[in-house]
């Protein structure tokens, strides 16, 4: 957050749509604070929740599942402003939907701003914990080696039904603890990751159902990995998506199949209605943002939107993977950066997807010696490298990998002997699958970085398991994942559209009254998306230090520049996030980067001066972005942009292959975002975008003739 002028008080964030729950126990606060809390809760019922309030973890969270306890624990004593957007224990960013859910279920309570949350609640005593009251021994490299031997035994048993002998007595002694840890994570939960990552539930499915599929070429199999990884549900992929993907037309434009109301969305909805089965793996713990009223359609839309992003990432990754001029480290860095830059993805997604690529292409050796360190691996990495002065997590992982491969303790030696025996039996069982054969052929003292990183995550969960089951503790404190970054005050977390009032609004406390800032949709022709965009623009300006008076002036000026009748992209287009004006620029402009199929990038921009208003500059940029994303050349889109500047552009609906623009009147209903084909346009040439005000009759007639031609 940038520094604010001294004349303005530092605000707390207001979160719309969240009713503050009644506290089950009253905190020890003064009568003045109690009165303030009561008033706050009364206002919250109709307006939202002041994000300067403090969150308190409840006993209900302390006795919930481990991941729930960990994330509520991370919120304890922090304000709403602090936790929104933070990366918590499961590697995902804590969203507004997460916060609403935890408050609704009584896992978190709200206290007035400035209150103390007190100590963390203590879980109910576990009478069945045999070592309750005794200290939990610290994590160690030898214990990690013992844990890995148990992982090898469990893996062989689960996949072959055979029993692996453990010559190490301490490893045999640890076995009941490993069974207690792994067993609840088998089956439908899909959370256990074996020693050989490729034998995990999702990874083995890809080996058996994608990597060896003869109907697809190599690139198509590569893209299919990302399609499956958007949800990781095997039945969904086989029953709903595979029939569509086996059609030849699917591969002509995979992204098109996942567009709103497209063939894939309908196939998934039909599957959901028929089976009622979950659509995403429980491992993700994703609460989709609300964009559609119907719960099933909203969930499906979140999957298809994420899949489109992943396919774009896959297209880029494919080019990088096949670039012979790059080293493995350069390839990994380029792919990881692309994934993390994608909206809604991040470090954990980068780790997961690169592991998938590494498993599919073992000869590339992407993760042989280096690997992104995910959120879950960081705590055990820290514990096992204590005393080492490592500037980054990657350097710490390299040091630990070196230590693991060089270790000569009895536990280390027994691990390498056990691994050799186990891999021989795994290779014999999976003779048909070359990728399993490749990973289950580890050379002695050549553990890979990716195997170490993944097993560190499992070791962390194992430590939490024994802390709970054996020592009666809520978790292993040394293995807690800290929030990696505090949230940036992001407009999309706080601006909401009120369907009843038909206004886009937010609260950004600049005074004690918690003034609600509103942008009525009627001021922009009833266009919800534009009203929401203006509210976000105002939010950003206030955050940058503008006064309320300046922000209101900006809103009024922006609204004045609205031109009804111009066509626009669908409400759910990514262009709304990409094409945003830079008001701080000496010559305000909308600028973005475009990447070609060959991997080359070039800039594109629209300017306030040429467009005539802020909203026009953004609208024209969105239309251009849509065409460029559909494959149009830069020169063609430059001509299109200039014609839009002049108010003489033909309808984008008739503007070429892949166009997705729509009229504003259509933009407010999801169903209307389905675009007509070029044949349909040719059959109805008279239907075009409404001309701008300065277009004369001759220009309109000229455009009609062009569309008809």
C-alpha positions as CSV (number, residue, x, y, z in Angstrom):
1,X,0.0,0.0,0.0
2,X,1.5,3.4,-1.0
3,X,2.0,6.0,1.8
4,X,-1.0,8.3,2.3
5,X,-0.8,12.1,2.9
6,X,-0.5,13.0,6.5
7,X,-3.8,14.9,6.3
8,X,-5.7,11.7,5.6
9,X,-6.3,9.0,8.3
10,X,-5.1,5.5,7.4
11,X,-8.2,3.6,6.4
12,X,-9.3,0.1,7.1
13,X,-11.0,-1.8,4.3
14,X,-14.7,-2.3,4.0
15,X,-15.9,-5.7,2.8
16,X,-19.4,-5.7,1.2
17,X,-21.9,-8.5,1.6
18,X,-20.7,-10.0,4.9
19,X,-22.9,-9.9,7.9
20,X,-21.0,-9.9,11.1
21,X,-22.0,-13.0,13.2
22,X,-22.8,-12.7,16.8
23,X,-19.9,-13.7,19.1
24,X,-20.5,-16.9,21.0
25,X,-18.5,-15.4,23.9
26,X,-18.0,-11.8,24.7
27,X,-14.4,-10.6,24.7
28,X,-13.1,-8.6,27.7
29,X,-13.6,-5.1,26.2
30,X,-14.6,-1.8,27.7
31,X,-18.2,-0.6,27.6
32,X,-17.2,2.0,24.9
33,X,-15.7,-0.8,22.7
34,X,-18.8,-3.0,23.4
35,X,-21.1,-0.2,22.2
36,X,-18.9,0.3,19.2
37,X,-19.1,-3.4,18.4
38,X,-22.9,-3.4,18.7
39,X,-23.2,-0.5,16.4
40,X,-20.7,-2.1,14.0
41,X,-22.8,-5.3,13.8
42,X,-26.0,-3.3,13.3
43,X,-24.4,-1.5,10.3
44,X,-22.9,-4.7,9.0
45,X,-26.3,-6.4,8.6
46,X,-27.2,-4.0,5.8
47,X,-23.9,-2.7,4.4
48,X,-21.0,-5.1,5.0
49,X,-18.2,-5.8,7.4
50,X,-15.6,-3.2,8.4
51,X,-12.3,-4.9,7.5
52,X,-10.5,-3.0,10.3
53,X,-12.2,-5.4,12.7
54,X,-10.1,-8.1,14.3
55,X,-10.7,-11.8,13.7
56,X,-10.7,-14.3,16.5
57,X,-10.3,-18.0,16.0
58,X,-12.9,-20.0,17.9
59,X,-12.8,-23.4,19.7
60,X,-14.9,-24.8,16.8
61,X,-12.0,-24.2,14.5
62,X,-9.5,-25.6,16.9
63,X,-11.3,-28.9,16.9
64,X,-11.9,-29.0,13.1
65,X,-9.9,-30.7,10.4
66,X,-6.2,-29.8,10.4
67,X,-6.2,-27.5,7.3
68,X,-9.2,-25.6,8.7
69,X,-7.5,-25.2,12.0
70,X,-4.4,-24.0,10.4
71,X,-6.0,-21.3,8.2
72,X,-8.2,-20.0,11.0
73,X,-5.2,-20.0,13.3
74,X,-3.4,-17.8,10.7
75,X,-6.3,-15.3,10.9
76,X,-6.3,-15.1,14.7
77,X,-5.5,-11.6,15.9
78,X,-5.3,-10.1,12.4
79,X,-7.7,-7.7,10.7
80,X,-9.7,-8.5,7.6
81,X,-7.5,-6.3,5.7
82,X,-4.4,-8.3,6.7
83,X,-5.8,-11.8,5.9
84,X,-7.6,-11.2,2.6
85,X,-5.2,-12.2,-0.2
86,X,-2.7,-13.9,2.1
87,X,-1.3,-17.3,1.2
88,X,-2.3,-19.7,3.9
89,X,-1.5,-23.3,4.8
90,X,-3.0,-25.0,1.7
91,X,-1.1,-22.8,-0.7
92,X,-4.2,-20.9,-1.9
93,X,-4.9,-17.2,-1.3
94,X,-7.5,-16.5,1.4
95,X,-10.4,-15.0,-0.4
96,X,-13.5,-13.1,0.5
97,X,-15.5,-16.3,-0.1
98,X,-13.3,-18.2,2.4
99,X,-13.7,-15.5,5.0
100,X,-17.5,-15.5,4.6
101,X,-17.6,-19.2,4.9
102,X,-15.5,-19.4,8.1
103,X,-17.5,-16.7,9.8
104,X,-20.8,-18.3,8.8
105,X,-19.8,-21.6,10.3
106,X,-18.6,-20.0,13.5
107,X,-14.9,-20.8,13.0
108,X,-14.0,-17.1,13.2
109,X,-15.6,-14.3,15.2
110,X,-15.2,-10.5,14.8
111,X,-14.0,-8.1,17.4
112,X,-14.0,-4.2,17.2
113,X,-11.0,-2.6,15.6
114,X,-8.1,-2.4,18.0
115,X,-9.3,-5.3,20.2
116,X,-7.0,-8.1,21.3
117,X,-8.0,-11.5,20.2
118,X,-6.2,-13.1,23.2
119,X,-4.6,-16.5,23.1
120,X,-5.4,-19.1,20.6
121,X,-8.2,-21.4,21.8
122,X,-7.0,-24.8,23.0
123,X,-8.5,-27.9,21.3
124,X,-10.4,-30.3,23.5
125,X,-8.1,-32.8,25.2
126,X,-7.5,-36.0,23.3
127,X,-7.8,-38.8,25.9
128,X,-6.7,-41.3,23.4
129,X,-3.3,-39.6,22.8
130,X,-0.8,-42.0,24.4
131,X,1.9,-39.4,24.9
132,X,-0.3,-36.5,25.9
133,X,1.6,-34.0,28.0
134,X,5.0,-35.0,26.7
135,X,7.0,-32.8,24.3
136,X,7.0,-33.6,20.6
137,X,10.6,-34.5,19.5
138,X,12.0,-32.1,16.9
139,X,12.1,-33.0,13.2
140,X,15.4,-34.4,12.0
141,X,17.1,-35.8,8.9
142,X,17.1,-39.3,10.4
143,X,13.4,-39.2,11.1
144,X,12.8,-38.0,7.6
145,X,14.7,-41.0,6.2
146,X,12.5,-43.3,8.4
147,X,9.4,-41.6,7.1
148,X,10.5,-42.2,3.5
149,X,10.9,-45.9,4.1
150,X,7.3,-46.0,5.4
151,X,6.2,-44.2,2.3
152,X,7.9,-46.8,0.1
153,X,6.1,-49.6,2.0
154,X,2.7,-47.9,1.8
155,X,3.2,-47.2,-2.0
156,X,4.0,-50.9,-2.8
157,X,1.1,-52.1,-0.7
158,X,-1.5,-49.8,-2.3
159,X,-0.4,-50.5,-5.9
160,X,0.5,-54.2,-5.8
161,X,-1.0,-55.6,-2.6
162,X,2.5,-56.8,-1.6
163,X,4.3,-56.2,1.7
164,X,7.7,-54.6,1.7
165,X,10.0,-55.7,4.5
166,X,11.7,-52.9,6.5
167,X,15.1,-54.1,7.8
168,X,15.5,-50.9,9.9
169,X,13.8,-51.5,13.3
170,X,13.1,-47.8,13.8
171,X,11.4,-47.6,10.5
172,X,9.2,-50.7,11.5
173,X,8.5,-49.0,14.8
174,X,7.3,-45.8,12.9
175,X,5.0,-47.8,10.6
176,X,1.8,-47.7,12.7
177,X,2.1,-43.9,12.8
178,X,2.5,-43.7,9.0
179,X,-0.5,-46.0,8.5
180,X,-2.5,-43.7,10.8
181,X,-1.4,-40.7,8.7
182,X,-2.0,-42.1,5.2
183,X,-5.2,-44.2,5.7
184,X,-7.6,-41.2,6.1
185,X,-6.0,-39.6,3.0
186,X,-6.7,-42.5,0.6
187,X,-9.7,-43.1,-1.5
188,X,-12.1,-40.2,-2.3
189,X,-10.0,-37.6,-0.4
190,X,-7.2,-38.0,-3.0
191,X,-4.7,-36.3,-0.7
192,X,-1.9,-38.8,-0.2
193,X,1.2,-38.4,-2.4
194,X,3.4,-41.6,-2.5
195,X,7.2,-41.5,-2.8
196,X,7.1,-41.8,-6.5
197,X,5.0,-38.9,-7.5
198,X,3.9,-40.6,-10.8
199,X,2.1,-43.2,-8.7
200,X,-0.2,-40.5,-7.1
201,X,-3.9,-40.8,-8.0
202,X,-3.9,-37.9,-10.5
203,X,-0.5,-38.6,-12.0
204,X,-1.1,-42.3,-12.6
205,X,-4.4,-41.4,-14.2
206,X,-2.7,-39.1,-16.7
207,X,-0.2,-41.9,-17.5
208,X,-3.0,-44.4,-18.1
209,X,-5.5,-42.2,-19.8
210,X,-3.6,-39.4,-21.5
211,X,0.1,-40.0,-22.1
212,X,-0.4,-43.2,-24.1
213,X,-3.6,-42.2,-25.9
214,X,-3.1,-43.0,-29.6
215,X,-5.9,-40.7,-30.9
216,X,-3.9,-37.6,-30.1
217,X,-0.6,-36.3,-31.2
218,X,2.1,-35.2,-28.8
219,X,1.0,-31.6,-28.4
220,X,-2.6,-32.6,-27.9
221,X,-1.6,-35.0,-25.1
222,X,0.4,-32.2,-23.6
223,X,-2.6,-29.8,-23.6
224,X,-4.9,-32.5,-22.2
225,X,-2.7,-32.6,-19.1
226,X,-3.7,-29.0,-18.3
227,X,-7.4,-29.6,-19.1
228,X,-7.5,-32.4,-16.5
229,X,-5.4,-30.4,-14.0
230,X,-8.0,-27.6,-13.9
231,X,-10.2,-29.9,-11.7
232,X,-8.4,-33.3,-11.2
233,X,-11.6,-35.3,-11.3
234,X,-11.1,-38.5,-13.2
235,X,-14.8,-39.4,-13.8
236,X,-15.5,-35.8,-15.0
237,X,-12.6,-36.0,-17.5
238,X,-13.6,-39.5,-18.9
239,X,-17.4,-39.1,-19.0
240,X,-17.9,-35.4,-19.8
241,X,-14.7,-34.0,-21.3
242,X,-13.1,-36.9,-23.2
243,X,-16.0,-37.4,-25.7
244,X,-15.7,-33.7,-26.7
245,X,-11.9,-33.8,-26.9
246,X,-12.0,-36.9,-29.1
247,X,-13.8,-34.9,-31.8
248,X,-11.6,-33.4,-34.5
249,X,-13.1,-30.0,-34.3
250,X,-12.1,-29.6,-30.6
251,X,-8.4,-29.4,-31.4
252,X,-9.0,-26.7,-34.1
253,X,-9.6,-24.2,-31.2
254,X,-9.5,-25.8,-27.7
255,X,-10.1,-22.6,-25.9
256,X,-13.3,-21.9,-27.9
257,X,-14.8,-25.1,-26.5
258,X,-14.5,-23.8,-23.0
259,X,-16.0,-20.4,-23.6
260,X,-19.2,-19.4,-21.7
261,X,-22.2,-21.4,-22.8
262,X,-19.8,-23.4,-25.1
263,X,-19.9,-27.1,-25.7
264,X,-17.7,-28.0,-22.8
265,X,-19.6,-26.0,-20.3
266,X,-22.8,-27.7,-21.4
267,X,-21.2,-31.2,-21.2
268,X,-20.0,-30.6,-17.7
269,X,-23.4,-29.3,-16.6
270,X,-25.1,-32.3,-18.1
271,X,-22.6,-34.6,-16.2
272,X,-23.3,-32.7,-13.0
273,X,-27.1,-33.0,-13.4
274,X,-26.9,-36.7,-14.2
275,X,-24.4,-37.8,-11.5
276,X,-24.4,-35.2,-8.8
277,X,-20.7,-35.9,-8.3
278,X,-18.1,-33.3,-7.2
279,X,-16.5,-31.3,-10.1
280,X,-13.2,-30.5,-8.4
281,X,-10.9,-32.5,-6.2
282,X,-11.1,-31.9,-2.5
283,X,-7.3,-31.2,-2.6
284,X,-7.9,-27.8,-4.2
285,X,-10.2,-26.4,-1.5
286,X,-11.3,-23.8,-4.0
287,X,-14.4,-21.7,-3.3
288,X,-15.3,-20.2,-6.7
289,X,-16.0,-16.5,-7.1
290,X,-19.7,-15.7,-7.5
291,X,-20.4,-14.7,-11.2
292,X,-23.6,-16.6,-11.8
293,X,-26.6,-17.1,-9.5
294,X,-27.0,-20.8,-10.1
295,X,-24.5,-22.7,-7.9
296,X,-23.8,-25.5,-10.4
297,X,-23.4,-23.1,-13.3
298,X,-21.2,-20.9,-11.2
299,X,-19.0,-23.8,-10.3
300,X,-18.8,-25.0,-13.9
301,X,-18.0,-21.5,-15.1
302,X,-15.1,-21.3,-12.6
303,X,-13.7,-24.6,-14.1
304,X,-14.0,-23.5,-17.7
305,X,-12.5,-20.1,-17.0
306,X,-9.6,-21.7,-15.2
307,X,-9.2,-24.2,-18.1
308,X,-8.9,-21.4,-20.7
309,X,-6.1,-19.8,-18.7
310,X,-4.4,-23.1,-18.4
311,X,-4.6,-23.9,-22.1
312,X,-3.0,-20.5,-22.8
313,X,-0.3,-21.4,-20.4
314,X,0.1,-24.8,-22.0
315,X,0.5,-23.3,-25.5
316,X,3.3,-21.1,-24.2
317,X,4.9,-24.0,-22.2
318,X,4.8,-26.2,-25.3
319,X,6.9,-23.8,-27.2
320,X,9.4,-23.4,-24.4
321,X,9.6,-27.1,-23.9
322,X,10.5,-27.7,-27.5
323,X,13.1,-24.8,-27.7
324,X,16.4,-26.6,-28.1
325,X,18.3,-23.4,-27.4
326,X,17.2,-23.3,-23.8
327,X,18.8,-25.2,-20.9
328,X,16.5,-27.2,-18.5
329,X,16.9,-24.5,-15.9
330,X,15.9,-21.8,-18.4
331,X,12.9,-23.8,-19.5
332,X,11.7,-24.4,-16.0
333,X,12.1,-20.7,-15.1
334,X,10.2,-19.6,-18.2
335,X,7.3,-21.9,-17.7
336,X,7.1,-21.2,-14.0
337,X,7.0,-17.5,-14.6
338,X,4.3,-17.8,-17.2
339,X,2.1,-19.8,-14.8
340,X,2.6,-17.5,-11.9
341,X,1.8,-14.5,-14.0
342,X,-1.5,-15.9,-15.1
343,X,-4.5,-14.4,-13.2
344,X,-5.7,-16.7,-10.5
345,X,-2.8,-19.0,-10.5
346,X,0.4,-18.7,-8.5
347,X,3.4,-20.4,-6.9
348,X,1.6,-23.6,-5.9
349,X,0.0,-24.0,-9.4
350,X,3.5,-23.5,-10.9
351,X,4.9,-26.2,-8.8
352,X,2.1,-28.7,-9.5
353,X,2.1,-28.1,-13.3
354,X,5.9,-28.2,-13.7
355,X,5.9,-31.5,-11.8
356,X,3.3,-32.8,-14.3
357,X,5.5,-31.7,-17.2
358,X,8.6,-33.2,-15.6
359,X,6.9,-36.6,-15.2
360,X,5.7,-36.5,-18.8
361,X,9.1,-35.6,-20.2
362,X,11.7,-37.1,-17.8
363,X,14.5,-36.8,-20.4
364,X,14.2,-33.0,-20.2
365,X,15.4,-33.2,-16.5
366,X,13.6,-30.0,-15.6
367,X,13.6,-30.8,-11.9
368,X,16.6,-32.9,-11.6
369,X,18.6,-30.4,-9.6
370,X,16.2,-27.4,-9.1
371,X,12.6,-27.0,-8.2
372,X,10.1,-24.3,-7.1
373,X,9.6,-24.7,-3.4
374,X,5.9,-24.7,-2.6
375,X,4.3,-23.2,0.4
376,X,3.8,-26.6,2.1
377,X,7.5,-27.6,1.7
378,X,8.9,-24.4,3.3
379,X,8.4,-25.3,7.0
380,X,10.1,-28.7,7.0
381,X,12.8,-27.3,4.7
382,X,13.5,-24.7,7.3
383,X,13.5,-27.3,10.1
384,X,15.9,-29.6,8.3
385,X,18.4,-26.9,7.3
386,X,18.7,-25.1,10.6
387,X,22.0,-23.4,11.0
388,X,22.4,-23.0,7.2
389,X,22.7,-19.5,5.9
390,X,20.6,-19.8,2.7
391,X,19.4,-16.6,1.0
392,X,16.4,-18.3,-0.7
393,X,14.2,-21.3,-0.4
394,X,15.6,-22.7,-3.6
395,X,19.2,-22.5,-2.2
396,X,18.1,-24.2,0.9
397,X,16.5,-27.0,-1.1
398,X,19.7,-27.5,-3.1
399,X,21.6,-27.7,0.2
400,X,19.2,-30.2,1.7
401,X,19.3,-32.3,-1.5
402,X,23.0,-32.5,-1.3
403,X,22.9,-33.5,2.3
404,X,20.3,-36.2,1.6
405,X,22.3,-37.7,-1.2
406,X,25.6,-37.6,0.8
407,X,24.2,-38.9,4.2
408,X,25.8,-42.0,5.6
409,X,23.9,-42.6,8.8
410,X,22.4,-46.1,9.4
411,X,18.9,-44.7,8.6
412,X,20.1,-43.2,5.4
413,X,21.8,-46.4,4.3
414,X,18.7,-48.5,5.0
415,X,16.6,-46.0,3.0
416,X,18.7,-46.5,-0.1
417,X,18.6,-50.3,0.3
418,X,14.9,-50.3,0.7
419,X,14.4,-48.0,-2.3
420,X,16.4,-50.3,-4.5
421,X,14.2,-53.3,-3.5
422,X,10.9,-51.5,-3.8
423,X,11.6,-49.9,-7.2
424,X,12.5,-53.3,-8.6
425,X,9.1,-54.6,-7.6
426,X,7.3,-51.4,-8.9
427,X,9.0,-51.7,-12.3
428,X,7.9,-55.4,-12.5
429,X,4.3,-54.4,-11.7
430,X,4.0,-51.5,-14.2
431,X,5.8,-53.1,-17.2
432,X,3.4,-51.5,-19.6
433,X,4.0,-47.9,-18.6
434,X,7.3,-46.4,-19.7
435,X,6.9,-43.2,-17.6
436,X,6.5,-45.3,-14.4
437,X,9.5,-47.3,-15.4
438,X,11.5,-44.2,-15.9
439,X,10.7,-42.7,-12.5
440,X,11.1,-45.9,-10.6
441,X,14.8,-46.2,-11.7
442,X,16.5,-44.0,-9.2
443,X,20.3,-44.2,-9.2
444,X,21.8,-44.6,-5.7
445,X,22.3,-41.3,-4.0
446,X,20.6,-39.4,-6.9
447,X,17.3,-38.3,-5.3
448,X,15.8,-35.6,-7.5
449,X,14.9,-32.1,-6.3
450,X,11.2,-32.6,-7.2
451,X,11.0,-35.9,-5.2
452,X,12.5,-34.2,-2.2
453,X,10.2,-31.1,-2.5
454,X,7.1,-33.2,-2.7
455,X,8.1,-35.5,0.2
456,X,8.8,-32.5,2.4
457,X,5.2,-31.6,2.0
458,X,4.1,-35.1,3.0
459,X,6.5,-35.1,5.9
460,X,5.0,-31.8,7.2
461,X,1.5,-33.4,7.2
462,X,2.9,-36.5,8.9
463,X,4.4,-34.4,11.7
464,X,1.0,-32.7,12.3
465,X,-0.6,-36.2,12.4
466,X,1.7,-37.5,15.1
467,X,1.3,-34.3,17.0
468,X,-2.4,-34.8,17.1
469,X,-2.7,-38.5,17.4
470,X,0.2,-39.3,19.7
471,X,0.8,-36.1,21.7
472,X,-2.6,-34.6,21.9
473,X,-1.4,-31.3,20.3
474,X,-3.4,-29.3,17.7
475,X,-0.4,-29.5,15.4
476,X,3.4,-29.3,15.2
477,X,4.1,-25.7,15.8
478,X,7.5,-25.9,13.9
479,X,5.7,-27.0,10.7
480,X,3.1,-24.2,10.6
481,X,2.8,-22.4,7.3
482,X,3.0,-18.6,7.7
483,X,1.1,-16.3,5.4
484,X,3.6,-15.5,2.7
485,X,2.3,-12.1,1.8
486,X,-0.1,-9.6,3.0
487,X,-2.9,-8.6,0.7
488,X,-2.6,-5.7,-1.6
489,X,-5.7,-3.5,-1.4
490,X,-7.3,-4.9,-4.5
491,X,-10.5,-3.3,-5.8
492,X,-12.0,-6.6,-6.9
493,X,-12.0,-7.8,-3.3
494,X,-14.2,-4.9,-2.1
495,X,-16.3,-3.6,-5.0
496,X,-19.6,-5.3,-5.4
497,X,-22.7,-4.8,-7.4
498,X,-26.1,-4.6,-5.6
499,X,-28.7,-6.2,-7.8
500,X,-31.6,-4.6,-6.0
501,X,-30.2,-1.0,-5.9
502,X,-28.5,-1.4,-9.3
503,X,-25.3,0.3,-8.0
504,X,-21.7,-0.7,-7.9
505,X,-20.3,0.2,-4.4
506,X,-17.5,-0.1,-1.9
507,X,-16.6,1.1,1.6
508,X,-13.0,2.3,2.0
509,X,-13.0,3.9,5.5
510,X,-11.6,7.4,5.3
511,X,-13.8,8.5,8.2
512,X,-15.6,7.0,11.1
513,X,-19.0,7.0,9.3
514,X,-17.8,4.3,6.8
515,X,-19.2,6.2,3.9
516,X,-20.5,4.0,1.0
517,X,-19.2,5.1,-2.3
518,X,-21.6,4.3,-5.2
519,X,-21.8,4.3,-8.9
520,X,-25.4,3.9,-10.2
521,X,-25.7,1.7,-13.2
522,X,-28.3,4.0,-14.7
523,X,-25.5,6.7,-15.0
524,X,-24.0,4.5,-17.7
525,X,-27.0,3.2,-19.5
526,X,-27.7,0.4,-17.0
527,X,-24.4,-1.3,-17.9
528,X,-23.3,-3.3,-14.8
529,X,-19.8,-4.1,-16.0
530,X,-19.0,-0.4,-16.7
531,X,-20.4,0.8,-13.4
532,X,-18.3,-1.8,-11.6
533,X,-15.3,-0.8,-13.5
534,X,-15.8,2.9,-12.6
535,X,-16.1,2.0,-8.9
536,X,-12.9,0.0,-9.1
537,X,-11.2,3.0,-10.7
538,X,-12.3,5.2,-7.9
539,X,-11.2,2.7,-5.3
540,X,-7.7,2.7,-6.8
541,X,-7.5,6.5,-6.8
542,X,-8.6,6.7,-3.1
543,X,-6.0,4.1,-2.2
544,X,-3.4,6.2,-4.1
545,X,-4.1,9.1,-1.8
546,X,-6.9,11.1,-3.5
547,X,-9.5,12.7,-1.3
548,X,-13.1,11.7,-1.4
549,X,-13.9,15.0,-3.2
550,X,-11.3,14.2,-5.9
551,X,-12.6,10.7,-6.2
552,X,-16.2,11.9,-6.7
553,X,-15.0,14.4,-9.2
554,X,-13.3,11.6,-11.1
555,X,-16.4,9.5,-11.1
556,X,-18.5,12.3,-12.4
557,X,-16.0,13.1,-15.2
558,X,-15.7,9.4,-16.2
559,X,-19.5,9.0,-16.3
560,X,-19.8,12.0,-18.5
561,X,-17.6,10.4,-21.1
562,X,-19.8,7.3,-21.4
563,X,-21.1,6.8,-24.9
564,X,-24.1,4.5,-25.2
565,X,-24.5,2.2,-28.1
566,X,-20.9,1.1,-28.6
567,X,-20.3,-2.7,-28.6
568,X,-18.1,-4.3,-26.0
569,X,-16.6,-7.6,-24.9
570,X,-18.6,-10.1,-22.7
571,X,-18.8,-9.3,-19.0
572,X,-16.7,-12.3,-18.2
573,X,-13.9,-11.5,-20.6
574,X,-10.4,-11.3,-19.2
575,X,-10.1,-8.0,-21.1
576,X,-11.9,-6.2,-18.3
577,X,-8.9,-7.1,-16.0
578,X,-6.2,-6.5,-18.6
579,X,-7.3,-3.2,-20.2
580,X,-7.2,-0.6,-17.5
581,X,-6.2,3.0,-18.0
582,X,-3.1,4.4,-16.3
583,X,-4.3,7.7,-15.0
584,X,-1.0,8.5,-13.4
585,X,0.7,8.6,-16.9
586,X,1.4,12.1,-18.3
587,X,-0.7,11.1,-21.3
588,X,-3.3,8.6,-19.8
589,X,-3.3,5.4,-21.8
590,X,-4.4,1.8,-21.7
591,X,-1.4,-0.5,-22.4
592,X,-1.0,-4.2,-22.5
593,X,1.4,-6.9,-23.9
594,X,0.4,-9.4,-26.5
595,X,2.2,-12.7,-27.1
596,X,2.1,-14.5,-30.5
597,X,1.9,-18.2,-31.0
598,X,5.6,-18.1,-31.8
599,X,6.3,-16.7,-28.2
600,X,7.1,-13.2,-29.4
601,X,5.7,-10.3,-27.4
602,X,4.7,-6.8,-28.6
603,X,3.0,-3.8,-26.9
604,X,-0.4,-2.4,-27.8
605,X,-2.2,0.7,-26.5
606,X,-5.1,3.1,-26.7
607,X,-4.9,6.7,-25.5
608,X,-7.3,9.0,-23.8
609,X,-6.4,11.8,-26.2
610,X,-7.3,9.7,-29.3
611,X,-10.4,8.0,-27.8
612,X,-11.9,11.1,-26.3
613,X,-12.8,9.7,-22.9
614,X,-11.5,7.3,-20.3
615,X,-14.3,4.7,-20.8
616,X,-13.8,4.9,-24.6
617,X,-10.1,4.3,-24.3
618,X,-10.7,1.2,-22.2
619,X,-13.6,-0.1,-24.4
620,X,-11.6,0.2,-27.6
621,X,-8.6,-1.5,-25.8
622,X,-10.9,-4.4,-24.8
623,X,-12.2,-4.9,-28.3
624,X,-8.6,-4.8,-29.7
625,X,-7.4,-7.2,-27.0
626,X,-10.2,-9.6,-27.9
627,X,-9.2,-9.6,-31.6
628,X,-5.5,-9.9,-30.9
629,X,-6.3,-12.8,-28.5
630,X,-8.3,-14.5,-31.3
631,X,-5.2,-14.4,-33.6
632,X,-5.7,-11.2,-35.6
633,X,-2.4,-9.5,-36.7
634,X,-1.2,-6.3,-35.1
635,X,-1.5,-4.3,-38.3
636,X,-5.1,-5.4,-38.8
637,X,-6.0,-4.5,-35.2
638,X,-4.2,-1.2,-35.5
639,X,-6.4,-0.3,-38.5
640,X,-9.4,-1.5,-36.5
641,X,-8.4,0.6,-33.5
642,X,-8.0,3.7,-35.7
643,X,-11.4,3.2,-37.2
644,X,-12.9,3.0,-33.8
645,X,-11.1,6.2,-32.9
646,X,-12.9,7.8,-35.8
647,X,-16.2,6.2,-35.0
648,X,-16.3,4.3,-38.3
649,X,-15.5,0.8,-37.3
650,X,-17.7,-2.0,-38.6
651,X,-19.3,-4.3,-36.1
652,X,-16.8,-6.4,-34.3
653,X,-19.4,-9.2,-34.5
654,X,-18.7,-9.2,-38.3
655,X,-15.0,-8.4,-37.8
656,X,-13.2,-11.7,-38.4
657,X,-12.6,-15.1,-37.1
658,X,-12.5,-15.5,-33.4
659,X,-14.2,-12.2,-32.5
660,X,-16.1,-12.3,-29.3
661,X,-17.4,-8.7,-29.0
662,X,-21.0,-8.1,-28.1
663,X,-23.4,-5.2,-27.8
664,X,-23.8,-3.7,-24.3
665,X,-27.4,-4.8,-24.2
666,X,-26.3,-8.4,-24.5
667,X,-23.4,-8.1,-22.0
668,X,-25.6,-8.3,-18.9
669,X,-26.9,-11.8,-19.5
670,X,-24.5,-14.8,-19.6
671,X,-26.5,-16.5,-22.3
672,X,-26.1,-13.6,-24.6
673,X,-22.3,-13.9,-24.6
674,X,-22.6,-16.9,-27.0
675,X,-21.4,-15.5,-30.3
676,X,-22.8,-16.0,-33.8
677,X,-20.8,-17.7,-36.4
678,X,-19.6,-16.0,-39.6
679,X,-22.3,-17.9,-41.6
680,X,-25.0,-16.5,-39.4
681,X,-23.6,-13.1,-39.8
682,X,-23.6,-13.4,-43.6
683,X,-27.2,-14.6,-43.4
684,X,-28.2,-11.5,-41.4
685,X,-25.9,-8.7,-42.7
686,X,-28.2,-5.9,-41.5
687,X,-27.5,-6.6,-37.9
688,X,-24.5,-4.7,-36.8
689,X,-23.1,-2.5,-34.0
690,X,-25.0,0.7,-33.5
691,X,-23.0,3.7,-35.0
692,X,-21.5,6.2,-32.7
693,X,-23.0,9.7,-32.5
694,X,-20.6,11.3,-34.9
695,X,-21.1,8.7,-37.7
696,X,-23.1,10.2,-40.6
697,X,-25.7,8.3,-42.7
698,X,-23.2,7.7,-45.5
699,X,-20.7,6.0,-43.2
700,X,-23.5,3.8,-41.8
701,X,-24.5,2.7,-45.3
702,X,-20.9,2.1,-46.2
703,X,-20.5,-0.2,-43.2
704,X,-23.6,-2.1,-44.0
705,X,-22.3,-2.8,-47.5
706,X,-19.0,-4.1,-46.1
707,X,-20.8,-6.4,-43.7
708,X,-23.0,-7.8,-46.5
709,X,-20.0,-8.3,-48.7
